[in-house]
């Protein structure tokens, strides 16, 4: 699987929205979330020659996990990294995947985030976009529209974080002042699924 083409689409979408993500983060965090995620996915692209059509998908995901952990600052690096790593475990012996495979892998990735972050939905985090997106693949057979539905659900999940009180991460330090702001992490997840739906 030539994963680089998917990463390239993701990077371009994040880069186009980098300032927006930074602005969202400035309201409840350090103001660098967009810059951080762009740096992480760009670092994967810098390793493009490592990804080939014959590389097992699990190996590709593990390589991505290591790079994201190393290059993305704050909590996003470890959380995205553990997600990719856990997905790699599920996909380790595959060079093609179905929607059902993606569902199982993403579910394991989400569980890794929950465990590492000691978090769940409703706490104004990336899970509020990831968990809704997961539902799009549960009974999707192999229809390409699954990714379009996932993008739609992830975007709604990100917008649904606006009235939430942040109880995890740096935003939680703001208490009730975190209410009324869209979570930048959930927003970047929505952008990733938007990019995948367009690939």
C-alpha positions, 0 to 999 in steps of 0.5 A: 500500500502506497500510504504516502499518497494518503498522507500527502492529501492529509498534509495538504488539507491540514496545511490549508487549515493550519492558521485556523487550527492555530487560532482555535488552539490559541483560544484554549491552548498554546496556539500551535496545534495546526503547526504541530500536526502539519510538522508531523505529517510533513515528516512522514512525507519526508520518509516517502521512499520508505513506503512501497506498494508491497510494504505491509500496511501494519509496518507503514502505520508503525513507521507513521506512529514513530514519526508522529510521536517524535515530531508533534509536540504536546499531547497530540503526538503521543495520542495520534501515535498510539492510534496509528500504532494500535491500528498497525497491530490490527493491519500487520499482515495486510497489504489491502484493507476493507472497510471492516478491517479499517473499522477494527483497526480504528476501534483499537486505535481509539481504545489506545487513545482512551487508555493513554489519555484516560479519557472518553467522549464528551470531554472536548478532545479528539475522541469527540470526532474520532468516535462518531467517525468510527460508526461510519465503517461498522456496517459499511461493507466496502462502499467508498461512501463510508469515508464521506460519511465518516468525514461528515460525522467527524465534522459534526463531532468537532462542532459539538465540542463548542458547548463542552467543558474541557476536562482533559489537556491544557484546555481543562485549566481554563475551566468554564472559560473553555466553553464556547470554543471548538476543540482544535484536536477534534477539528484536525481529525475532521480535516483528516477524514475530509482529506481521506474522503477526497482521496 
